[in-house]
Amino acid sequence: MARIREIVPSTQNVRAHKVEDAVSCQYKVIEDPDGATLVHLSTFGSEQRESQPKSSQSIQLNRQNAAELISILSTAFGFAWRPRHAGFVEPEPEPDANADIELEFADATDELAAELYMPKEWLQESIALLRDRPQLIFYGPPGTGKTYLAKALAKHLCGAEHVKMVQFHPSYSYEDFFEGFRPVETENGQIAYDIHRGPLRQLAADARKDPGNLYALIIDEVNRGNLSKIFGELYYLLEYRDESINLLYSDKVEMFSLPKNVLIIGTMNRADRSVALVDSAMRRRFAFVHLHPAKEPTRSVLRKWLKDKGETEVIADIVDELNESIVDEDFKIGPSYFMRPTATSKVGMDVVWRTTVLPLMEEYHFNDPGVDVHERYDLVGIERRVSSRDSEAGT
């Protein structure tokens, strides 16, 4: 077995083998210990062959080997193929070209605080975290407004035209996120393979041309993806913005650095037990801000929204009472489920309760067969407890 280090032209006098002496070839996609993708090719020798060896032989190719081999095959057989070096690729500027530009982070405003129903001081602290380290993750139970907050904060700092958003999932890859080969149809109808820039690579290119302004990439559900595969060598650049590295699909000459004016804001749902939390490498590179329904500033968001809309605050009392009865912190109910006009009526509240709250509680008590979810979290019962408590407080 041999792993290919490089592909170079041969100077040997090689003859064509006879068709009747052809061998079979099997392939398998595997991973090396570092998680990199390899293609393993095995050929099984024919007993009729005149030369040795007659036993099976195998090789393993990485992405760079594959790209070089595709280019060789396309030239030999006339396939339509445009390797990276065949067309114009805009060169990346030197890593320190924009090092002296002072980036301006807009302070939190009263308008932003009013829009998000959150304290201006808390928002200013989040902005300060991004100024110190341009990677931040909002995490907490569902319904706490993590994505809405990330989008509003990015828009405030960068402007809507400078914000991109992606959502991670188990099938998301480095090629989706940064760059990779994608099939394209040529003018003569043939299929070619070209380098496709993903959202982070494109955002970095835009930011590099406009060094005086901030750009933001929002990653929703960041922990649902395989982070080591998605980020690859970009892990290094998250921590060292002043340095540059070779890329998986580079020509070994081009270097890439992540511009300092690129912010990355992620969201993470800790209640999703089907996926692992982030590893220590991510924790070292991101600041983490907790949003929790039972703690400020999230706890007061629903009450402020109801007051702003001229609605009764009893709904907030009901949600507080519900959360006090939920033991697991990651399953407490966030305010955004009730921050819609239809939920403020008696009928609307009942619909939200039946279609959102109770299903979440059924999932929470999935391994508790002795618990009657509909009885324990009955809306009428919780309303009665809230009313009783308010009556006692009034007396």
N, C-alpha and C positions, 0 to 999 in steps of 0.2 A: 504494500500500500504506500502511496506517496501523495503528499499534499503539495500542490503546485505553488511555487514561490514566484515564478515569472514565466512569461511566454515569449520566446525569442525565435527568430528564423533559424531553420536547420540548414547545415552545410553538407549533410550526408547525401549520398546517392541512393535515394529511396525508390524502390520499385512498387508498382501497384500489385496488390494481392489478388489472387484469383477469386472470382465470385463464389465458386463452389467451396472455397476455404473460408468463407465469411464467418464471423463470430457474432454472438449475440451481445447486446449491451444493455445493462440495467442501470437505472438511476434512482436516487433517493435523496430527498431534501432533509438535511440534518442540521444540527447546531454544534458549534465547538464549545468548550467549557466556558468561554466568555459570552456565549449567547449569540455569536455571529452566525449568519446563515451560510451553509456550505451546500454544494451539490456534489454528491458522491456518485461516481460513474464506475461500474464494474464491467469488464469484458471477459467473456468465457471462451478460452481457446478451443480450436478444432483439432481433433486427432489427425486430420489429413494435412495439417500444416507442415511444411518442410523445416521451418526454423523454430527454435525455441523462443519463448516458453509456450508450452501447450496448456498450462494451468491458467487460472483466472488472474487478471491484473486489475488494479483499481487506482483511481486518482480522485482528488477532492479539489474543487474550485471555489474560490470566494467570489464576491461581487465583481471585484476588479478583474479577476481572471475571466469571468463570464463576459464582461463588457469587451475585453480585448479579443476573446475568441469569437464573439458575434461579429465584431468588425472584420476579422480575418475571413470568416465564412461568407460574409456579405460581399467582400471583394472578390473572393474566389468563385462564387456562384451567381453574382449579379443581383443579390437581394437589395431591396431598397432599405437603406440604413444610414442614419445620420449620427455618428458618434459625436460626443461632446466637442472634440477638438476640430471637427469638420466644419462647424459653423461658428458664427460670431457669438462669443460669450462675453458679456460686459465684465471687465476686470474689476475685482474688489479693490478699493483704495487701501493704502497702507493703514494698519491698525491704529496708528496714532495720529492720523490726518486731522481728526476733529477733537483731539484731546483737550485743547484749550478753550473750547466753547462751553460757556456756563449755561446749564439747563435750568429753565424756570419751571418750578412746580407751583401751580396756582393754589393759594390757600383755600381752605374750606370757607364757604360763604353762608350767610343766613338763608339765602334762597336754596342752596343745596341741602342744608339741614332741614328746611321746611319740606322740600320735595321728598326726602327720604324718611322724614319723621324720626330723625336721629340727632343727637347732640352735636353741635358744631365742633366741640372740643374732641369728641371721639373720632369724627371724620378727619380732623386735622392730624390726629395721631397716626391714622392709617396712611395719610399722605406723607408724613414724616418717615414712616417705615419704608415706603417706596423710594423716597429720596435717598435714604441711607443704603438700601439694598433693593434693586429694581425688580424683585420677585416676591410676590405675596400670595397667600392662599387664605380665603375665607372658608371656614369649616364649621360644621354643625348639623343638627337634624334637618330633615326636609321642611320646607315651608318657612324658613327663617329669612328668606330674601337674599340669599348669597349671590345668586346670579344677577338679580336686579341691582343690587348694590355694586357689584363689580362693573357692570355696564355703565351705571351712572357715574361712578368714580373715574373710570377710564375716559368717558366723554367729557367730564369736567376738566381733566388734566390735559387731554390730547386733542379734543374735538372729535366729533362723530366720524369725520372722514378719515381719521388716522387710527381707527379701531377695527381690528379683525376678531372674529370669534370662531372657535372650534369646540367640538365636544369629543372627548375621548371615549372609547369603548373597547372591548376585548380584541376586536379585529383591526383596530387602528395601528398604523405602523410608521416607522421612520420615513418610508417613501411617501406616505400620505401627509405627514407633518412637515417634513423638511424638503427632501427631493428624492427622485427615483426615476427609473425608466418607465415610460408609458408608451403604448402603441399609438401611432398616429397614421392617418391615411395621406399618402402623397398625391400629387396632382395626377399621376398616371394610374391611381387606384390601388397601388401597392401599399403594404403595411410596413411602416418604419418604426424604429424605437428611438425616442428622444428623451432628453432629460426634462422632467416636469418639476417645476418649482412648487413646493407646498406653501402653506400660509405663512410659516415662520420665515422661510427663505425670502419670500416676496416682500414681507413686511420689513425684514432687515434691509433689503435692497432699497425700498422706499425711504426708510429712515436714514440710510447712509447719504442719500441725495439731499436730505433736508435736516442737517445736523442740529439746527437751532430749535426744532420742535420735537415734542415727545410723541411716540407711537406706542400703542398697547395691543397685546395679544391676550384675549381672554380664553382660558381653557376651562370649559365647564366639565364637571365630573372627572376631575383630573386623576383620581385614584381608580377609575374603571379601566384604564389602559395599562399595558405592560410598560412601565415607565422606562426601564433600562433599554428596552428595544426601541421605543419611540424616540427617546432623546439621544441614545448612542453616545458618540463622542461630544455631543453638545453639552452634556453634563459639565464638562470641564469649563466651557465658555460661560456658563451661568455664574461661575464663581470668579473667573478671571476674564473680565471684559477687556483688559488691556492686551491680551495675548491672542494669537491666531493659531489655527491647527489645519491639518489636512482633513478632507472629508472623504466619506466612503466612495462617492462617485467622482472625486476629483481626479485630475490627470497627474497627481503627485507633484505638481508645480504650483497650482493655485492654492492659496491659503485663505482661510475664512476667519473672521472675527465677528463677534456679536456687538453691534453698536450700543454705546452707552445710553442712547435715547430710546431704546426699546424696553418697555415695561411688560412683564408677564404677570397677569393676575389670574389665579385659579380658584375654583370652588371644589369643595369636597364634602360628600355626604357620609358622615360616619355611621349612620343607621343602616347603610347597605352592607350587610354582613356577607354578601356573595363575593365581595372583592376584598383584597388585602389593603391595608393602609399603606401609606408611602414609606419608603425605606429611609435609612439614615442619611444617605447621600442627598435625597431631596430635602430632608429636614434641615440639613446644613446650609442649603442654598436658598431656601425660602423663609420668609417670616410668616408665622401662622397666627391668624386672628380668629378667635372663637365667637360664634354667634349662637346664642342659646335662648330658647323661648322663656325660660324661667329666670334669666339673668339680664341685667341691663347691658347694652341699650335696647336689646330686642324685646324685652318684656313689656316696655311701654309703647311700642310701635302701634299695636292694634288700638290701644286706648286713645292715642293721639289722632290716629286716622278717623276713628269714630267721632271724636269731638270735632274734628275739622269738617266732617261731612254732616254734622248736626244730628247724628244718630245717638241712640242710647248706649251707654257704656256697659250695660248689663251683659252684652256679648263678651266683652273683655273679662268680666267677672266669671262668666261661665267657662271660658278657656283657661283662666287661672285655676279655677277649681278642678277642671279636668287634669291639668298638668300636675297638680299636687297629688292626684291619685295614681299617677304613673311613676313607678319606681325607677325604671331604666331611664337615665338622663338622655340617651340617644333616641328615645322614642317619644319624647314630649312633643306636643303639637305646636308648630310654628304659626305666627299670625297671618301669613299671606293666604292661607286657606280661606280666611274670613274677610279679607280685604277686597271685597267686590260688592257692588250694589245689591245683587240678588241675595246675598247672604245676610243682609241686615233685616229682612222681614222674617216673620215666624215660619212661613212656608219655606223660604230660602234657607234658613238656618237648619231646618229639619232635613232638607235635601243634602246639604253639605255634611251633616252629621251621618246620614245613612250611607252616602257614597264615598266619603273620604275618611272621617274619623273612625267609624266602626271597622272598615276594612284594615286600617292601619293597626288598630288594636287587636284584630284577629291575627294579623301577622306577628305582633308582639307576643301574643299568648299562644303561638302555634304549638309549642311543646308543653302547654299547660292544659291538658284535656279536661281538668276539673273546673276550669274557669268558664263561666257563662259571660262572654264579652258583652252581649246585648243587655244583660241585667246589670253588670257592674258599671258600665259606661252609658247607661240609659240617660238620654237628654233630659227627660222630665224629672228624673231623680236628681240630677245635678242642678237643674234650675231650682228645684225645691230646696236644696241645701243652700244655694246662694241666697234665695229669698229669705230663708230662715236666719241666716247669718246677718243679712242686712237689717232685718227686723230687730234682732238682738242688739246690734250696734246702734240702732235708732233709739232704743229704750235705754 
